[in-house]
Amino acid sequence: MPDIYKQAAESLFSFQNRVGGLKALCLAQNSSPSATYALSTAVMDNYENLKSIKGITCDNSMNYFHQIVLLHEFQTNGFPNKRLRLSKETRNTISFLKANVDLEPLKAMKPAAVFKPVANRYFRIFQKTSLTEFAAALKELNITFTQTQFKNVVVLSELPPSAKLTPFGEFQSIGSCLPVLCFQSIVNKGTLLDLCAAPGSKSLQASESFTVTANELDKRRFNILKKRCEPQNITCINADAFDTIDRIRSNQFDLILLDPTCSSSGTYNQDKALAQKLNVGKEKDLEKLVTFQKTILLKALTKGAEKGVKYVSYSTCSINDEENEQVVEFVLEQNKKWKLVNVLDEWEVRGLRHKECVRCEEPGNGFFVAVFQRK
Ligand SMILES: C[S@@+](CC[C@H](N)C(=O)[O-])C[C@H]1O[C@@H](n2cnc3c(N)ncnc32)[C@H](O)[C@@H]1O
């Protein structure tokens, strides 16, 4: 058994430092990535309670997140068994907590009062999954689910060990599901190029309707993408999206999905205090990020128009106008061959100045999607 406590602490620490999305960071861990993700998200749900415990090192350091993870474990199962192969850091953190923190209030809290999820826990059910089988599996785990407005996206009452649900679908937030749901509402088949694809959630979702090619620049993230996507017959390319766009052949792709690196400010809005403290999305490199987003989208649209692409989606898990509507306005001004297409009428939250676009403003699941159609 690997030391998932240290791995979860590392993932949460990197997530806080905006190295990447929590899911991708956990999946990048060497061993038991799914268990690490389940633990990390459970800690996030419990974070408001854990951070109020007196005596911990409140400095947002790796050590702080290690303490938070172990407090969560202490509260749910007791401190990890000494016989497990725990790292020196985990053993030291347990000793620190035992010596410096009053653990009694944690023991006294009832789990029901403690586990108040901050963000909804979404699950995307595969199209091939029978709802009856899925419901039966959840019943066995004592978990309930509620349907969203999309028939294959549900909210789970709590997070089960992810391996138990692997046959039925994927953990994927409703915001992250939106780009492919938008495409599926316009066309029902075709070829799709996902330009910034790792860790592969949208490529996997898209592969249920389209023939998908998934492109990723970062070698480490590409390896995760490949491991997840190749078994689903998705072609994976490890290259810079700018080069891949240059290599598109005429009529090779009907659709381009562009979900580039962003500030991830939408994933932080579940903890307003933390977001403000970090000044998420308003940091000095926002400008650099926006330049990248504008350049790559413009290139995808320009080449796409030449090579017969019919639709391009642009999405971010940011809630900033600068990374969303302003990027859309910039490219529409620069390239007159494309127009915005109205998507998902039934989705109520729309773009700030463009009712064609969709936004998700739910805490922790902030998202934006625009779909362009070739005129
Ligand atoms: C927001 S994440 C994509 C998430 C993914 N669409 C999913 O749903 O799982 C952005 C990805 O773009 C990749 N990326 C950044 N610049 C790139 C480039 N120039 N070419 C290809 N991929 C790039 C990053 O490494 C990162 O994996």
The ligand as a Tripos MOL2 file, in Angstrom:
@<TRIPOS>MOLECULE
LIG
   27    29     1     0     0
SMALL
NO_CHARGES

@<TRIPOS>ATOM
      1 C1         -7.1880   22.4500  -19.0030 C.3       1 LIG1
      2 S1         -6.0710   21.1860  -19.3690 S.3       1 LIG1
      3 C2         -7.0110   20.1340  -20.3970 C.3       1 LIG1
      4 C3         -7.9970   19.2540  -19.6830 C.3       1 LIG1
      5 C4         -8.5890   18.2100  -20.6020 C.3       1 LIG1
      6 N1         -9.2570   18.8410  -21.7380 N.3       1 LIG1
      7 C5         -9.5490   17.2770  -19.9020 C.2       1 LIG1
      8 O1        -10.7640   17.4970  -19.9880 O.co2     1 LIG1
      9 O2         -9.1230   16.3040  -19.2710 O.co2     1 LIG1
     10 C6         -4.9950   21.9350  -20.5260 C.3       1 LIG1
     11 C7         -3.9610   21.0100  -21.1110 C.3       1 LIG1
     12 O3         -3.3360   21.6770  -22.2010 O.3       1 LIG1
     13 C8         -1.9960   21.2640  -22.2530 C.3       1 LIG1
     14 N2         -1.2640   22.2320  -23.1040 N.ar      1 LIG1
     15 C9         -0.8140   23.4690  -22.7810 C.ar      1 LIG1
     16 N3         -0.2130   24.0490  -23.8330 N.ar      1 LIG1
     17 C10        -0.2850   23.1650  -24.8530 C.ar      1 LIG1
     18 C11         0.1710   23.1850  -26.2050 C.ar      1 LIG1
     19 N4          0.8130   24.2350  -26.7060 N.pl3     1 LIG1
     20 N5         -0.0750   22.0930  -26.9550 N.ar      1 LIG1
     21 C12        -0.7390   21.0250  -26.4590 C.ar      1 LIG1
     22 N6         -1.1710   20.9370  -25.1880 N.ar      1 LIG1
     23 C13        -0.9570   21.9990  -24.3940 C.ar      1 LIG1
     24 C14        -1.5800   21.2610  -20.8030 C.3       1 LIG1
     25 O4         -0.4140   20.5080  -20.5990 O.3       1 LIG1
     26 C15        -2.8280   20.6430  -20.1570 C.3       1 LIG1
     27 O5         -2.7020   19.2570  -20.0820 O.3       1 LIG1
@<TRIPOS>BOND
     1     1     2 1
     2     2     3 1
     3     2    10 1
     4     3     4 1
     5     4     5 1
     6     5     6 1
     7     5     7 1
     8     7     8 2
     9     7     9 1
    10    10    11 1
    11    11    12 1
    12    11    26 1
    13    12    13 1
    14    13    14 1
    15    13    24 1
    16    14    15 ar
    17    14    23 ar
    18    15    16 ar
    19    16    17 ar
    20    17    18 ar
    21    17    23 ar
    22    18    19 1
    23    18    20 ar
    24    20    21 ar
    25    21    22 ar
    26    22    23 ar
    27    24    25 1
    28    24    26 1
    29    26    27 1
@<TRIPOS>SUBSTRUCTURE
     1 LIG1         1 GROUP 0 **** ****
